[in-house]
Amino acid sequence: MAAIFKHPGLKPFSLALIQLGRIGSDKTANLKHAREMVLKAATALVKKPDLIVLPECFNSPYGHVHFPVYAEKIGFTPGQPYDVCSSESESVKMLSGVAKESGIWLIGGSIPERDTVDDNIYNTCTVYSPKGELVALFRKIHLFDIDIPGKIKFKESETLTGGKTPAFFDTDFARIGLGICYDVRFPELSMLAARQGCHVLIYPGAFNMTTGPLHWELLQRSRAVDNQVFFSMCSPARDMSAGYHAVSSTVPLLKRIETAG
């Protein structure tokens, strides 16, 4: 799905959100599929997108029991030189390579990240320039812990550590703020991004089928109206054979510009 954003203070740009299909247990296959879909989005649309977004946990099954198994070491420090070729993360190498090959900005959804210092595991989003440079990293701040009897029980905090630092990045068309999924329920993060001059907020996400139908679009509209910014989230496609069922809707907003289900 693609959309064109226009607003005073930023240049018009096109955004493509890739939901992907089934995300299985084979990480290599997941990365291969994501790469193929980014290349397809970069070439198959009428207008080449300026920015492509992948969904939350695109390289692994979604679930707190899977995070430690699929976690990768990234070792990125904002403001410090980073050699992608020497990275221990196969996901980072793939994302960097396909961003450079496509010549687009790429928000690499999120992956489980294992910290190189304290061994903590984070739900982490990385961003790449059209040159393949890793330019931003955001660790999900608010962890999703929920227990609705007879509906859903999920506790990210059993294996994940929450991040502490907001993240923004600048392109030649907009300043963009980042968040991941459950972060959208906490208005302070998007408020901070707007006050830092962000025109657009983009959150990879994977809302479930219990709270998703009720709140997925409502929360995006709320954050957009709160801060008078464009707001977009990218969910994985729903796979009823998987252990976790995503709401499977992808919406860029201030008003509803496009939607895909």
N, C-alpha and C positions, 0 to 999 in steps of 0.2 A: 504494500500500500504506500502511496506517495501523496504528499500535500505540498502546496506552495504557501510560505509564510510571508506576509507583508505587514509592516507596522512602522510608524515613524521612529527613527532612531536606529533602525537596522535595515540591512539590504534584503531584498527578496531572495529567498533560497528554497530549494526543494529538499524534502525530507522523506526518506524511505524507511519504513519499519518492517523488519523481517521476523515473522513469528516462528519460522522453521516448522518442520513436521515432527515426526516422532524423535525424541531424544532418548537413546537407549543406553545400555551399559558399556558400550564400546566407545571409549573417548576418542580414539583415532577416527572412527566413523563419524562421530558427532562433529569433530573439527572439519573433516572433509566436507560434510554436508553444509556446514555453516559457510565455509569458504566458497563452495559452489553457488550458494544462494546469494552471497554478497556480489560475486562476479555477475550473476544473472541480473540482479537488481541494478547494477552499475551500467549494464549494457542494454537491457531489454525494455526499459521504460522509454516513453516518448521523449522525456527530458531527463538527462543524466542527473541523478540526485547529487546534491552537494554534501549531504550527510546521511549515513546509513546507521541504523540502530538494530542491535540484536537483543533478544530477551534475556531475562534473568536466568542464571544457571544453564547456559546454553550448551555447555560441554559435558554435563553430567545429569543423571536423574536427580530430580528435586526431592530432597529429604535430608533431615539432619544426620541420619545414619550414613548417607553417602558422602557428605562433605569431607570428612577426614580422608576417605579413600581417594577422592579425586582432587584433593587440594594440591596446588602448585606453588612453588616459591617464585616470587617476582623480584623482590629486592629493589623496588623503585623508591627513590626519595625525591619529592617535588623540588625543582630548582637545581638538582644535581644532574650531571651528565649520566646517561643510561645507554649502555650498549645492548641493543636488542639481540644481536648475534650471539652474545655471551650469556643471554638469559637462560635460566634453568626451566622456564615455563614454555612448554610447547604451544600453549594457547596464545601467549604473547607473541611468539614467533610467527604463528599463523596469521593472527590479526594484523600485525605490523606488515607482513608480506602482502596480504590481500588489499590492505589500505593503499599501499604504495603501487601495487599492480593496477588497481582501479583508479587511482588518482582522486580519492574521496576522503572526507573526514569519516571516521568510524568510531562509534561508541560500541565497545565490545560486550554488550549485555553485562553479565557478571559471571564470575567463576569462583569456586572456593579457593582461597589463597592461604598458604601457610607462611607465617612471618619467619623471616630468616634469622631473627634474633631470639624471640621468646617462644617460637613454635605455636603461638596462638593461631587459630583459624578464623578467617574473615570471609564475608561475602563481598566480593570486590569487583568494581567496574573500572575498566581501563579505556582510555581514549587515544586515538591515533590520528596523526596528521596525514595529508595526502602524500607526504614523503616517507610515511611509515614510522615516524617518530612517536614514541610513547610520551604524550604531553600532559596527561592527567590521570590520577588514580583516586578513586573514592571507595571507602569501606562503609558498608551499610551500618548506619548508626543505631537505628531502632530495630531490635530483634523481634521476630514474629513468634510470640508465645500465646497459644490459644487453646481453650478446652471447652467446646460446646457439646454437652452430652448428646450422644446419638447422631452427631453431625461431623465434627472434626476435632482432632487433637493433634497439635503440632507445637514443638518447642525447639526453636532454633538455638536458644541459649544452652541447650545440652551439649552442643559441640562448637558453636560459634562465639566469638567475642565481638562486641559492638565497636564500630569505629568511633573516632572522636572529632574528626576534622572535616568541615565542608570542603567541597571542591568545585572550582569553576574553570572554564577554559575559554580562550579567545580565538575566534576565527576571523576571516576577512568579512564575514557577513553578520556575526552576532556574538555576544558573550552568552555562554550557556552554563547553567548550573545543573548539578547532578544529584540524584538520590536513587534509592533502590526500594521498590515495592512498599513495604510497611512504613517507610519514611514519609510517605504521602499523608499519613494520618496525623502528622505532627507539623502544624503550620509554621513553626519557628524556623525550620530549615529553609523552606521556600521563601519566607520573609527575609531571611538573611541574604539569600542569593539575589533577590530583587534589590535589596539595599546596596548590594555590591555591583549593581548595574547589569544584572543578567536580563536579557530580553526573553529568553526561552529557558524552560526547565524541562529536563528529560530524565525520566525514571524508568529503567528496565524493571519489570515486575512480573509476578506470577500469582495474582489473587486466586483464591480457591472458589469452589462452586457454592460455598455456604454464604460467605460475606461478599463475594465478588459481584453477584447480580444486584445486591443492595447498594454497594458503596463504590464500585470501581469507577464509574463515570461521575458520580456525585462528588467524590473527593477531588478528582482532577478539575472539574468545573469550579469547585470551591477554591482551590489553590490558585487557579487562573484568575478568578474574580478578585480574590483577596489582594493579589499583588499586581493585577493588570499586566500579566505576562502571558505568553503562549505556553501551554503545558501539554506534554505528550508522554504517554507510557506505552511500552512494548511488552506484550505478554507472549509466552509460547503458545502454540496451537494446542487445543485440547486433545488429549490422548486418553481415552477411557480405558485402555489396557494398561496404563501406567499406574503406579502406586499413588500418585498425586494428580488431581484433576484441576487444571488451570481454567480460569473463567474464559480465556481465549477471546479477548477483545482488545483491539488496538486503536487508540483514539488520540489524535492531536487536537488541542483545544485552545482558543478562547471561546469563540462560538464553535459549534461542531463543524469542522472543515471537511473531514472525511472520517469514515469508520469502517472497520473490517472485522468480521466475526468468524 
